[in-house]
Amino acid sequence: MVLEKDMRREEDPARGVLTRPVSLSGRLTAIVEMAGKGKCVCDVGCDHAHVPIRLLQEGRFERAIGMDVIEGPLGKAAGNLALYGMQDRVELRLSNGLDACRAGEADTLVVTGMGGTLMEEILLRYPDRTGSFRALVLGPQSDPDKVRAALRRLGAKIIDERLIYEDGKYYPVLRAVFHSDSGSLADDPEAAHTQETHAQAAFGSGQTDTTVCPPDMPAMLRQEADIAFSPDTPAGLRQEAEDLFGPVLLRRRDPVLLEYLTRQSRVLKKILQSVIRAMQDGERTGEGTGEGAGDHERPDKDDLHMRHLRKKQEIEHSLEIFGAALQVYGE
């Protein structure tokens, strides 16, 4: 519960600390909103501790653990905690990922401010520790497909996602929970409530197709509704699209995701045309065939041709994945 009276005050003269809400970007605001509520939150890669401070300011958690692999940010974090009077409620630790976190210490894990490859490594290094959290709130800055695939390996279920457009980039933010074999979210009522709230907001703004997920459908049933892929889309391609773009975003036909898919598809098509032109230019000048060049030059020419060919194949496959996702929107 947000203590509105305290949140409006800029400073507490008696304590000499700031009480105004710590300022956050749109991406970090989404992280805070998706964190829900609990007793203790663990923030890996806490940087200057803005997220833990805001979570405590809003009364979402009683205490927090802030961890970072570099001492510099932890020093800044300690200064911010003192500035906001949070030093007794947030414990800072020097830690590489979850190295300094014991299983069961916190009920919610927040990881943001890093790429998906590193985030995947952190999640999978100690499966028992990762699995001890009731909920995971993750904001990969790249390679989100690796993070979603890691969650599948761990047995976690993604129950809410957002795509934030900020400073010219798109940032996914997701919430995942560990659940029973029956798939019930009874152990995480906050997760179900969070998803319900965001879905209803989307329907209210006219951003979601109600034929896919009706707003009166219970949260658990709605999240299990089939994604409207084309019937002839191969299962492997569907999984790649879900990992790359997010099952919840696709299921509710998120408008920001559609914007991203449309823009990036155009970019990929332009790059593909450039690669094809480079291959054609190489063929005309004898690159990759040895024609018009000495034998000592041929390996380099062949290698360049093969690099172009591999790049062309990679882009074409990426366009297949984007195309499968766009078909969900009827594009």
ChimeraX attribute file (.defattr): number of C-alpha atoms within 10 A of each C-alpha:
attribute: neighborCount
match mode: 1-to-1
recipient: residues
	/A:1	10
	/A:2	12
	/A:3	10
	/A:4	10
	/A:5	8
	/A:6	15
	/A:7	16
	/A:8	11
	/A:9	12
	/A:10	12
	/A:11	16
	/A:12	14
	/A:13	8
	/A:14	6
	/A:15	9
	/A:16	12
	/A:17	17
	/A:18	19
	/A:19	18
	/A:20	16
	/A:21	18
	/A:22	17
	/A:23	11
	/A:24	14
	/A:25	9
	/A:26	14
	/A:27	20
	/A:28	19
	/A:29	15
	/A:30	20
	/A:31	25
	/A:32	21
	/A:33	13
	/A:34	26
	/A:35	26
	/A:36	21
	/A:37	21
	/A:38	17
	/A:39	14
	/A:40	22
	/A:41	29
	/A:42	26
	/A:43	25
	/A:44	28
	/A:45	24
	/A:46	24
	/A:47	22
	/A:48	20
	/A:49	27
	/A:50	19
	/A:51	24
	/A:52	28
	/A:53	26
	/A:54	21
	/A:55	25
	/A:56	21
	/A:57	23
	/A:58	17
	/A:59	16
	/A:60	21
	/A:61	23
	/A:62	15
	/A:63	21
	/A:64	26
	/A:65	21
	/A:66	27
	/A:67	29
	/A:68	24
	/A:69	18
	/A:70	14
	/A:71	14
	/A:72	11
	/A:73	18
	/A:74	22
	/A:75	14
	/A:76	13
	/A:77	25
	/A:78	18
	/A:79	16
	/A:80	20
	/A:81	24
	/A:82	14
	/A:83	15
	/A:84	21
	/A:85	18
	/A:86	20
	/A:87	16
	/A:88	10
	/A:89	17
	/A:90	23
	/A:91	15
	/A:92	21
	/A:93	19
	/A:94	17
	/A:95	17
	/A:96	15
	/A:97	21
	/A:98	22
	/A:99	15
	/A:100	12
	/A:101	18
	/A:102	12
	/A:103	16
	/A:104	15
	/A:105	16
	/A:106	22
	/A:107	18
	/A:108	25
	/A:109	23
	/A:110	23
	/A:111	21
	/A:112	22
	/A:113	17
	/A:114	15
	/A:115	16
	/A:116	22
	/A:117	17
	/A:118	15
	/A:119	26
	/A:120	20
	/A:121	14
	/A:122	20
	/A:123	21
	/A:124	17
	/A:125	14
	/A:126	14
	/A:127	13
	/A:128	14
	/A:129	18
	/A:130	25
	/A:131	20
	/A:132	17
	/A:133	19
	/A:134	20
	/A:135	30
	/A:136	26
	/A:137	26
	/A:138	27
	/A:139	27
	/A:140	25
	/A:141	18
	/A:142	18
	/A:143	16
	/A:144	25
	/A:145	21
	/A:146	19
	/A:147	27
	/A:148	26
	/A:149	17
	/A:150	21
	/A:151	23
	/A:152	12
	/A:153	11
	/A:154	16
	/A:155	15
	/A:156	22
	/A:157	18
	/A:158	22
	/A:159	21
	/A:160	24
	/A:161	25
	/A:162	22
	/A:163	22
	/A:164	17
	/A:165	16
	/A:166	11
	/A:167	7
	/A:168	6
	/A:169	10
	/A:170	17
	/A:171	17
	/A:172	22
	/A:173	23
	/A:174	25
	/A:175	25
	/A:176	22
	/A:177	22
	/A:178	23
	/A:179	17
	/A:180	11
	/A:181	7
	/A:182	6
	/A:183	11
	/A:184	13
	/A:185	18
	/A:186	12
	/A:187	13
	/A:188	15
	/A:189	11
	/A:190	17
	/A:191	26
	/A:192	19
	/A:193	13
	/A:194	18
	/A:195	21
	/A:196	21
	/A:197	13
	/A:198	15
	/A:199	23
	/A:200	15
	/A:201	14
	/A:202	18
	/A:203	16
	/A:204	11
	/A:205	8
	/A:206	11
	/A:207	15
	/A:208	22
	/A:209	16
	/A:210	13
	/A:211	8
	/A:212	16
	/A:213	23
	/A:214	16
	/A:215	20
	/A:216	10
	/A:217	12
	/A:218	12
	/A:219	20
	/A:220	17
	/A:221	9
	/A:222	20
	/A:223	22
	/A:224	14
	/A:225	15
	/A:226	12
	/A:227	20
	/A:228	17
	/A:229	21
	/A:230	14
	/A:231	7
	/A:232	7
	/A:233	15
	/A:234	11
	/A:235	11
	/A:236	10
	/A:237	19
	/A:238	18
	/A:239	16
	/A:240	18
	/A:241	23
	/A:242	22
	/A:243	20
	/A:244	19
	/A:245	23
	/A:246	26
	/A:247	23
	/A:248	23
	/A:249	21
	/A:250	23
	/A:251	23
	/A:252	26
	/A:253	25
	/A:254	21
	/A:255	17
	/A:256	16
	/A:257	22
	/A:258	18
	/A:259	12
	/A:260	16
	/A:261	19
	/A:262	15
	/A:263	11
	/A:264	14
	/A:265	19
	/A:266	12
	/A:267	11
	/A:268	16
	/A:269	14
	/A:270	12
	/A:271	15
	/A:272	20
	/A:273	12
	/A:274	13
	/A:275	18
	/A:276	16
	/A:277	13
	/A:278	15
	/A:279	20
	/A:280	14
	/A:281	12
	/A:282	18
	/A:283	15
	/A:284	11
	/A:285	13
	/A:286	16
	/A:287	23
	/A:288	19
	/A:289	16
	/A:290	18
	/A:291	14
	/A:292	11
	/A:293	13
	/A:294	8
	/A:295	9
	/A:296	9
	/A:297	13
	/A:298	18
	/A:299	14
	/A:300	13
	/A:301	19
	/A:302	17
	/A:303	13
	/A:304	17
	/A:305	20
	/A:306	14
	/A:307	14
	/A:308	19
	/A:309	14
	/A:310	12
	/A:311	16
	/A:312	19
	/A:313	13
	/A:314	13
	/A:315	17
	/A:316	15
	/A:317	13
	/A:318	17
	/A:319	19
	/A:320	16
	/A:321	23
	/A:322	22
	/A:323	18
	/A:324	24
	/A:325	30
	/A:326	21
	/A:327	13
	/A:328	18
	/A:329	18
	/A:330	11
	/A:331	10
